[in-house]
């Protein structure tokens, strides 16, 4: 018997998703995991990240699979007048439109925000873009690594030996998707009071600046750009990787009391009262000397048992694990953080509401898998759908060009 899936917090919300690549799909998967009816509208060539592999499942890359579950897909040529007419029909009952076209594209097609606001006053219209529509770089394309470079992120990442480094996950794209989801929920909340939707925009550039903490705050305070400190923290010591007898561990200490507790727990209580290390500012000034003291102690222990003991004592410590170790860890398994259905495996939504739980209702869709199903919901007959397909306005699941 298939277990009954409880309604999610976003059940009843209809989202028309015109986004591709990462930020937008990441946003709409958050909503879809919590029950939103997300219709993914793809161009005739499909979302390009379907091709960002290997690895692949059938013709779809893991990159696509990882951010598009719980959605339905329709292939639609919005560059055609017929395709735009279908979109406008779909928007009649929609709560949210999210897109990441270059600013001005919808205006060029005659369906810009002014038109949408007049026809659909309750619609929340979210745009994700690289730099926004105005300003010296308005309308320029944005890519995660380029934004990391332009907002100081790469310059603040790495060690003196490595030089500046790109962060190893597409943090700007993902955070932009998170901000977009938050903005949509804010607009929906405001709509309950006003009865009106509104336009909102999140940009990769502003997101990149917004998440540069504490580096931006430090710069505003003392006027100095960050130095390359590798795995160490600019404001806290110790906060770094240390080798043990087996594997590396990460130790993070946020205050003086925690440091004294750490010193006692590792059998070196005198470090907690040593005037070189007693306060955080002292530990920063004597960073190298403290690192040598701690490294000598940690080198006598195995990583796993040491971290278990420190964590049990309420101290911030963890083994440096690879992704396979993290996904198979007992805590991951206990919390149900890996979800499965048929061939699919993914990481569960980290948003855990008590009653309105997230769920895995459907697998990531094949290209245009749900075209007929979706169009019928909007009142199109079989013959009308066949006609739209014959004209290339909508695509069947076998057509990607």
C-alpha positions in Angstrom: 0.0 0.0 0.0 1.3 3.5 -0.9 1.5 5.7 2.2 -0.7 8.7 2.1 1.1 12.0 1.6 0.0 14.8 3.9 -0.7 18.2 2.3 2.4 20.4 2.3 2.4 24.0 3.5 2.3 25.2 -0.1 -0.5 22.9 -1.3 -2.9 24.8 -3.5 -0.3 27.2 -4.8 0.1 27.2 -8.6 3.5 28.2 -9.8 4.4 28.8 -13.5 8.2 28.2 -13.7 9.9 29.7 -16.7 13.4 29.3 -15.2 16.3 27.3 -16.3 19.8 26.2 -15.0 20.1 26.5 -11.1 18.8 29.5 -9.1 15.2 29.4 -10.4 14.8 25.7 -10.4 16.3 25.5 -6.9 13.7 28.0 -5.7 10.8 26.2 -7.3 11.9 22.8 -5.9 11.7 24.3 -2.4 8.1 25.3 -3.1 7.3 22.0 -4.9 8.7 19.9 -2.0 6.2 21.6 0.2 3.2 20.9 -2.0 3.1 23.7 -4.6 1.8 22.7 -8.1 4.9 23.7 -10.1 4.6 23.6 -13.9 8.0 23.8 -15.5 7.8 25.5 -18.8 10.9 24.6 -20.9 12.0 26.0 -24.3 12.0 23.6 -27.3 15.6 22.7 -26.6 14.8 21.9 -22.9 16.5 23.2 -19.8 20.2 23.2 -20.8 21.3 21.6 -17.6 19.6 18.4 -18.8 22.9 18.1 -20.8 25.3 19.0 -18.0 26.7 15.6 -17.5 27.8 12.9 -17.1 26.5 11.3 -15.0 23.1 10.8 -16.6 19.9 9.0 -16.0 18.6 8.2 -19.5 19.1 11.6 -21.2 19.0 13.8 -18.1 22.1 14.9 -16.2 22.3 14.5 -12.4 22.6 18.3 -12.3 19.1 18.6 -13.7 17.7 15.7 -11.6 19.0 17.2 -8.4 16.8 20.3 -8.6 13.7 19.4 -10.5 11.7 16.9 -8.5 8.0 17.3 -7.8 7.4 19.4 -11.0 5.6 18.8 -14.2 7.2 19.7 -17.5 5.7 21.3 -20.7 7.8 22.3 -23.7 6.6 25.6 -25.0 8.0 28.0 -27.6 7.6 31.4 -26.0 9.3 33.1 -28.9 6.1 32.3 -30.9 2.9 34.2 -30.6 1.0 30.9 -30.1 3.3 30.0 -27.3 2.8 33.3 -25.5 -1.0 32.8 -25.9 -0.7 29.4 -24.1 1.3 31.0 -21.3 -1.2 33.7 -20.8 -3.9 31.1 -20.5 -1.9 29.2 -17.9 -1.4 32.5 -15.9 -5.1 32.9 -15.5 -5.2 30.6 -12.5 -1.6 31.1 -11.3 -0.4 32.5 -8.1 3.3 32.9 -9.0 5.3 33.4 -12.2 9.0 33.0 -11.9 11.4 33.6 -14.8 15.1 34.3 -15.4 15.0 35.8 -18.9 17.3 38.7 -19.6 15.6 41.8 -18.4 13.4 43.3 -21.2 12.7 40.0 -22.9 9.1 39.7 -21.7 8.6 43.4 -22.6 9.9 42.7 -26.1 7.3 39.9 -26.4 4.5 42.2 -25.3 4.0 40.4 -21.9 6.1 42.6 -19.6 5.3 43.3 -16.0 2.9 46.2 -16.8 0.8 43.9 -19.0 0.9 41.1 -16.5 -0.1 43.4 -13.6 -3.1 44.7 -15.6 -4.3 41.3 -16.6 -3.5 39.3 -13.4 -3.5 41.7 -10.5 -3.0 39.0 -7.9 0.0 37.4 -9.6 3.3 37.4 -7.9 5.9 37.9 -10.6 9.5 37.0 -9.6 12.5 37.6 -11.8 16.0 36.2 -11.2 18.7 38.0 -13.1 22.4 38.5 -13.1 22.6 42.3 -12.3 19.0 43.6 -12.6 17.6 45.8 -15.3 19.3 49.1 -14.6 22.7 50.3 -13.6 26.0 50.1 -15.5 25.7 46.4 -15.8 22.0 46.2 -16.1 20.9 43.4 -18.4 24.3 41.8 -18.4 24.3 38.0 -18.1 25.3 36.6 -14.7 27.1 33.3 -13.8 27.9 32.0 -10.4 31.7 32.0 -10.7 31.7 35.4 -12.3 29.7 36.9 -9.5 31.9 35.2 -7.0 34.8 36.9 -8.7 33.1 40.3 -8.9 31.7 40.5 -5.3 35.0 39.7 -3.5 34.2 36.1 -2.8 37.0 34.5 -4.7 39.5 37.2 -3.4 38.6 36.1 0.1 38.8 32.4 -0.5 41.9 30.3 -0.5 45.3 30.3 1.3 48.5 32.3 0.6 49.8 29.1 -1.0 46.8 28.4 -3.2 45.9 32.0 -4.2 42.3 33.1 -4.7 39.9 30.2 -5.2 36.4 29.7 -6.4 34.1 28.2 -3.7 33.5 24.6 -4.6 29.7 24.8 -4.7 27.6 27.3 -6.7 26.8 29.2 -3.6 25.6 32.4 -5.3 23.1 30.6 -7.5 21.8 28.5 -4.6 21.5 31.5 -2.3 19.8 33.5 -5.0 17.2 30.7 -5.3 16.7 30.8 -1.5 16.2 34.6 -1.5 13.8 34.2 -4.4 11.7 31.7 -2.4 11.8 34.0 0.6 10.7 36.9 -1.5 7.8 35.0 -3.1 6.6 34.0 0.4 6.8 37.6 1.5 4.8 38.8 -1.5 2.2 36.1 -0.9 1.9 37.1 2.7 1.5 40.7 1.8 -1.2 39.7 -0.8 -3.3 38.4 2.0 -3.6 41.9 3.3 -3.7 43.9 0.1 -5.3 41.4 -2.3 -2.6 42.3 -4.8 0.4 40.6 -6.2 3.6 42.4 -7.0 6.9 42.2 -9.0 10.0 41.2 -7.1 13.6 40.6 -8.3 16.5 38.8 -6.9 19.9 39.2 -8.6 23.0 37.1 -8.4 25.1 40.3 -7.9 23.2 41.6 -4.9 23.1 38.1 -3.5 26.8 37.8 -3.8 27.3 41.0 -1.9 24.7 40.1 0.7 26.3 36.8 1.7 29.9 38.3 2.0 29.7 38.1 5.8 31.7 38.9 7.9 34.0 40.3 5.2 31.8 43.3 4.2 31.1 44.1 7.9 34.8 43.9 8.7 35.6 46.2 5.8 33.0 48.8 6.8 34.5 48.7 10.3 38.3 48.9 9.6 38.6 49.6 5.9 40.8 46.6 5.1 40.0 43.9 2.6 40.2 40.3 3.9 43.5 38.4 3.7 43.6 34.8 2.4 43.5 32.7 5.5 42.7 29.2 4.0 40.4 27.3 6.3 40.9 29.7 9.2 38.4 32.3 10.3 39.3 36.0 10.1 37.5 36.8 13.4 37.8 33.6 15.5 40.7 31.4 16.7 40.8 28.4 16.8 38.5 27.9 13.8 40.4 25.6 11.4 41.3 22.1 10.2 43.7 20.1 12.3 45.2 16.7 11.4 44.8 13.7 13.8 46.3 10.3 13.8 43.7 9.2 11.2 41.8 12.0 9.5 41.4 15.7 9.5 39.0 17.4 11.9 37.5 20.9 12.1 37.5 22.7 15.4 35.5 25.9 15.8 35.5 28.0 18.9 33.1 30.9 19.3 34.0 32.4 22.7 36.5 32.4 25.5 34.5 30.1 27.7 34.3 27.5 25.0 38.0 27.7 24.5 38.7 27.1 28.2 36.3 24.1 28.1 38.1 22.7 25.0 41.5 23.1 26.7 40.3 21.2 29.7 38.7 18.5 27.6 41.8 17.7 25.7 43.9 17.6 28.9 45.6 21.0 28.5 43.7 23.3 30.9 46.7 25.6 31.2 46.1 26.8 27.6 42.8 28.3 28.8 44.5 30.6 31.2 47.7 31.3 29.2 47.7 35.1 28.7 48.6 34.5 25.0 45.3 32.6 24.5 42.9 33.8 27.2 40.8 36.0 25.0 39.9 35.7 21.4 41.8 38.8 20.4 44.9 37.3 22.1 44.4 34.0 20.3 44.2 35.9 17.0 47.5 37.7 17.8 49.1 34.4 18.6 47.4 32.2 16.1 50.4 30.2 15.0 51.6 29.4 18.5 48.1 28.1 19.5 47.9 26.1 16.3 51.2 24.3 17.2 49.9 23.6 20.7 46.6 22.1 19.5 48.2 20.2 16.6 50.5 18.4 19.0 47.6 17.2 21.1 45.3 16.2 18.2 48.0 14.3 16.5 47.8 11.7 19.4 44.1 10.9 18.8 41.9 9.3 16.2 39.5 11.6 14.4 36.2 9.8 15.0 36.5 9.0 18.7 37.9 12.5 19.4 35.1 14.3 17.6 32.5 12.1 19.3 33.9 13.0 22.7 34.2 16.7 22.0 30.7 16.9 20.5 29.2 15.0 23.5 30.8 17.6 25.7 29.1 20.3 23.8 32.2 21.4 21.9 32.1 22.3 18.2 34.2 19.7 16.4 33.6 17.5 13.4 35.5 15.1 11.1 36.2 16.4 7.6 34.1 13.9 5.5 33.7 13.3 1.8 30.2 13.5 0.3 29.8 9.7 0.3 30.7 9.6 4.0 28.3 12.4 4.8 25.4 10.8 2.9 25.9 7.4 4.6 26.5 8.7 8.1 24.3 7.4 10.9 22.9 10.9 11.6 21.9 11.4 8.0 20.2 8.0 7.9 18.4 8.6 11.2 17.1 12.0 10.2 15.8 10.7 6.8 17.9 13.2 4.9 18.2 11.0 1.8 14.9 10.3 0.0 14.3 7.6 -2.6 11.6 6.7 -5.1 12.2 4.1 -7.9 15.6 5.0 -9.4 15.8 8.4 -7.8 17.8 9.5 -4.8 18.0 13.0 -3.5 18.6 15.1 -0.4 15.4 15.9 1.5 14.1 19.4 2.1 15.8 20.8 5.2 12.6 22.7 6.0 10.8 20.5 8.5 7.4 21.7 9.6 5.6 19.7 12.3 2.3 19.2 10.4 2.9 20.3 6.8 5.7 18.0 5.9 7.6 18.1 2.7 7.3 15.0 0.4 8.6 13.3 -2.7 5.5 13.0 -4.8 7.0 12.7 -8.3 10.3 12.2 -9.9 12.1 14.9 -12.0 10.1 15.1 -15.2 11.3 14.1 -18.6 11.3 16.9 -21.1 7.7 18.0 -21.9 6.4 14.8 -20.2 3.2 16.5 -19.0 2.3 18.7 -22.0 -1.0 17.0 -22.8 -2.0 16.6 -19.1 -1.3 20.2 -18.3 -3.0 21.7 -21.4 -6.1 19.6 -20.7 -6.2 21.1 -17.3 -6.3 24.6 -18.9 -9.2 23.6 -21.2 -7.4 22.6 -24.4 -9.0 19.7 -26.3 -7.1 16.8 -27.8 -7.5 18.3 -31.3 -6.3 21.7 -30.1 -3.2 20.2 -28.5 -2.5 18.2 -31.7 -2.7 21.5 -33.6 -0.3 23.3 -31.2 2.1 20.4 -31.5 1.9 20.4 -35.3 2.8 24.1 -35.4 5.7 23.6 -33.0 4.1 25.8 -30.4 4.2 23.1 -27.8 6.5 20.1 -27.8 5.9 16.4 -27.3 8.2 14.5 -24.9 10.1 13.1 -27.9 11.0 16.5 -29.3 14.0 18.5 -28.2 15.7 20.7 -30.7 
